[in-house]
Amino acid sequence: MVEKPKAVVLLSGGLDSTTVMAIAHKKEYDLYPLTVIYGQRHQREIESAKAVAEHYGVADRHIIVEVDSRLFKGSSLTENLEVPSDGVMDPNIIPNTYVPGRNTLLLSHALSYAESIGASFICYGANALDYSGYPDCRPQFVDAYQNLINMATKQTTAGNYLKLEAPLMHMTKAEISAEGLSLEAPLNLTWSCYKGGETPCGVCDSCRLRAKGFDEIGKSDPALA
């Protein structure tokens, strides 16, 4: 029996990371989800990540890592600052929902986990089209981090590969939503809103982008059913 390649999937519990999980599942990767708590203003997405891991039958290997929130200053996702809700998303302006160095830190944790279990892939949901202008969601960042991986691990310097995959990079939010639905990803379990609460706020950038995606494909958001 051929052994499935192992993949560490950065799983936030949102639409994008859950669609990435579904893509990795379709590729028949052996899934090892990793969720990082970095001082988010709510725990809803963490609970969603747990539910998604349970859906794919890998809750027993779902690692949840907590890092000191004092590392992340100046973001409305980690401090008591107002989350933008004016609907203006200018790719030339990085909003205060940007968390300094977040993806670098998340990927560093994923890299350690991946090499320790002999994984061949690290998968995460970076997107350079319908996004809020974050610099660590661009192709240049992914390429740079892949170069770092190639130089930084025993696994890669010994001639084996460890590939960073960002399958949503060049997809619109509508295409991501359609992909998640087509793969029967458990989008009903996901949470994208920057705020906590019983229901999504509907006005933050993340809510607007998500609603835009489903509207453009003429589908209802399963999480709002």
C-alpha positions as CSV (number, residue, x, y, z in Angstrom):
1,M,0.0,0.0,0.0
2,V,1.4,3.4,-1.0
3,E,1.7,5.8,1.9
4,K,-0.1,9.1,1.5
5,P,2.1,12.2,1.6
6,K,1.7,14.1,4.8
7,A,0.6,17.7,4.7
8,V,0.5,20.3,7.5
9,V,-2.5,22.5,6.9
10,L,-2.7,25.9,8.6
11,L,-6.4,25.8,9.7
12,S,-7.9,29.0,11.0
13,G,-11.5,27.8,10.8
14,G,-12.4,30.3,8.1
15,L,-13.6,29.9,4.5
16,D,-10.2,30.0,2.9
17,S,-8.3,27.6,5.2
18,T,-11.2,25.1,5.2
19,T,-11.2,25.2,1.3
20,V,-7.5,24.5,1.4
21,M,-8.2,21.6,3.7
22,A,-10.7,20.3,1.2
23,I,-8.2,20.7,-1.6
24,A,-5.5,18.8,0.3
25,H,-8.1,16.1,1.1
26,K,-8.9,15.8,-2.6
27,K,-5.2,15.4,-3.4
28,E,-5.3,12.5,-0.9
29,Y,-2.7,14.1,1.4
30,D,-2.5,12.8,5.0
31,L,-3.8,15.8,6.8
32,Y,-2.2,17.3,9.9
33,P,-4.1,20.5,10.8
34,L,-2.4,23.2,12.8
35,T,-4.2,26.1,14.4
36,V,-2.4,29.0,16.2
37,I,-3.9,31.2,18.9
38,Y,-2.2,34.5,18.8
39,G,-4.5,36.7,20.9
40,Q,-7.5,36.9,18.5
41,R,-10.3,39.0,19.9
42,H,-12.6,36.0,19.9
43,Q,-12.5,32.2,20.0
44,R,-15.2,31.5,17.4
45,E,-12.7,30.6,14.7
46,I,-10.8,28.3,17.0
47,E,-14.0,26.3,17.6
48,S,-14.7,26.3,13.9
49,A,-11.2,24.9,13.3
50,K,-11.8,22.1,15.8
51,A,-15.1,21.3,14.0
52,V,-13.5,21.2,10.6
53,A,-10.7,18.9,11.8
54,E,-13.4,16.7,13.3
55,H,-15.3,16.6,10.0
56,Y,-12.2,15.3,8.2
57,G,-11.5,12.7,10.9
58,V,-8.2,14.2,12.1
59,A,-9.2,15.8,15.4
60,D,-6.8,13.5,17.2
61,R,-3.8,15.0,15.3
62,H,-5.1,18.6,15.3
63,I,-2.5,20.7,17.1
64,I,-3.5,24.0,18.6
65,V,-0.6,26.2,19.6
66,E,-0.9,29.4,21.7
67,V,1.7,32.1,21.4
68,D,2.1,35.2,23.6
69,S,-0.3,37.9,22.3
70,R,2.1,40.6,23.5
71,L,4.1,39.9,20.4
72,F,1.4,41.4,18.2
73,K,0.8,45.1,18.7
74,G,-1.1,47.6,16.6
75,S,-3.7,45.3,15.1
76,S,-7.5,45.5,15.7
77,L,-7.6,41.7,15.7
78,T,-5.4,41.5,18.8
79,E,-6.0,44.8,20.6
80,N,-9.0,47.0,21.6
81,L,-9.0,49.0,18.3
82,E,-12.0,49.6,16.1
83,V,-12.3,47.0,13.3
84,P,-12.8,48.9,9.9
85,S,-16.4,48.6,8.7
86,D,-16.6,51.3,6.0
87,G,-16.3,48.8,3.2
88,V,-13.4,50.6,1.6
89,M,-10.6,48.1,0.7
90,D,-7.7,49.9,-1.0
91,P,-4.9,47.5,-1.9
92,N,-2.4,50.4,-1.5
93,I,-3.4,50.8,2.2
94,I,-2.8,48.0,4.7
95,P,-5.7,48.1,7.2
96,N,-5.3,47.8,11.0
97,T,-6.6,44.2,10.8
98,Y,-3.1,43.3,9.6
99,V,-1.3,41.4,12.3
100,P,2.5,42.1,12.2
101,G,4.4,39.1,11.1
102,R,1.5,36.7,11.6
103,N,1.9,34.5,8.5
104,T,5.7,34.3,9.0
105,L,5.1,33.1,12.6
106,L,2.3,30.7,11.6
107,L,4.4,29.2,8.8
108,S,7.4,28.8,11.1
109,H,5.3,26.7,13.4
110,A,4.0,24.7,10.5
111,L,7.6,24.2,9.2
112,S,8.8,22.8,12.5
113,Y,5.7,20.5,12.7
114,A,6.1,19.4,9.1
115,E,9.8,18.5,9.4
116,S,9.2,16.7,12.7
117,I,6.6,14.4,11.1
118,G,8.3,14.1,7.7
119,A,5.6,16.0,5.8
120,S,6.0,16.8,2.2
121,F,3.7,19.8,2.1
122,I,2.6,22.8,4.1
123,C,-0.7,24.3,2.9
124,Y,-2.2,27.7,3.7
125,G,-4.9,30.0,2.4
126,A,-3.0,33.0,1.2
127,N,-4.8,35.0,-1.5
128,A,-3.6,37.9,-3.6
129,L,-6.8,38.9,-5.4
130,D,-9.8,39.4,-3.0
131,Y,-7.9,40.3,0.1
132,S,-7.2,43.3,2.4
133,G,-3.8,44.2,1.1
134,Y,-1.7,42.1,3.6
135,P,1.9,41.8,2.4
136,D,2.2,38.2,3.7
137,C,-0.5,37.1,1.3
138,R,1.4,37.8,-1.9
139,P,3.1,35.4,-4.3
140,Q,6.4,37.1,-3.5
141,F,6.1,36.2,0.1
142,V,5.3,32.5,-0.7
143,D,8.3,32.4,-3.0
144,A,10.5,33.9,-0.4
145,Y,9.3,31.5,2.3
146,Q,9.8,28.5,0.0
147,N,13.4,29.7,-0.5
148,L,13.8,29.9,3.2
149,I,12.4,26.3,3.6
150,N,14.9,25.1,1.0
151,M,17.8,26.5,3.0
152,A,16.6,26.0,6.5
153,T,15.8,22.4,7.1
154,K,17.7,19.1,7.4
155,Q,15.0,17.6,5.2
156,T,15.5,19.9,2.3
157,T,19.3,20.2,2.5
158,A,19.5,16.4,2.5
159,G,17.8,16.3,-0.9
160,N,14.2,15.8,0.1
161,Y,11.5,18.2,-0.7
162,L,9.1,20.2,1.5
163,K,6.8,22.3,-0.6
164,L,4.7,25.3,0.5
165,E,1.4,25.3,-1.3
166,A,-1.0,28.2,-1.5
167,P,-3.7,26.9,-3.9
168,L,-6.0,29.9,-3.5
169,M,-3.3,32.5,-4.3
170,H,-4.8,33.6,-7.7
171,M,-8.4,32.8,-7.1
172,T,-11.2,35.4,-6.5
173,K,-13.4,35.0,-3.4
174,A,-16.1,33.8,-5.8
175,E,-13.9,31.1,-7.2
176,I,-12.8,30.1,-3.6
177,S,-16.5,29.9,-2.6
178,A,-17.3,27.8,-5.6
179,E,-14.3,25.5,-5.0
180,G,-15.3,24.9,-1.4
181,L,-18.9,24.1,-2.4
182,S,-17.8,21.7,-5.2
183,L,-15.4,19.9,-2.9
184,E,-18.2,19.6,-0.3
185,A,-16.0,21.4,2.3
186,P,-17.9,21.9,5.6
187,L,-18.3,25.6,5.0
188,N,-21.3,25.6,7.3
189,L,-18.9,25.1,10.2
190,T,-16.6,28.0,9.2
191,W,-16.3,31.5,10.7
192,S,-14.8,34.5,8.9
193,C,-16.0,37.6,10.8
194,Y,-13.3,39.6,12.5
195,K,-15.6,40.1,15.4
196,G,-17.1,37.6,17.8
197,G,-20.7,37.2,18.6
198,E,-23.6,34.9,17.8
199,T,-23.7,35.9,14.1
200,P,-21.2,37.5,11.7
201,C,-21.3,41.4,11.8
202,G,-21.7,41.6,8.0
203,V,-19.7,44.9,7.7
204,C,-16.1,44.1,8.4
205,D,-13.7,43.5,5.4
206,S,-13.8,39.7,5.9
207,C,-17.6,39.6,6.1
208,R,-17.9,41.8,3.0
209,L,-15.4,39.7,1.0
210,R,-17.1,36.5,1.9
211,A,-20.6,37.8,1.1
212,K,-19.3,39.2,-2.2
213,G,-17.9,35.7,-3.1
214,F,-21.2,33.9,-2.6
215,D,-23.2,36.7,-4.2
216,E,-21.1,36.5,-7.4
217,I,-21.8,32.8,-7.8
218,G,-25.5,33.1,-6.9
219,K,-25.2,30.8,-3.9
220,S,-26.2,31.1,-0.3
221,D,-23.5,31.0,2.4
222,P,-23.9,27.7,4.2
223,A,-22.7,29.3,7.4
224,L,-25.7,31.6,7.4
225,A,-28.4,28.9,6.7
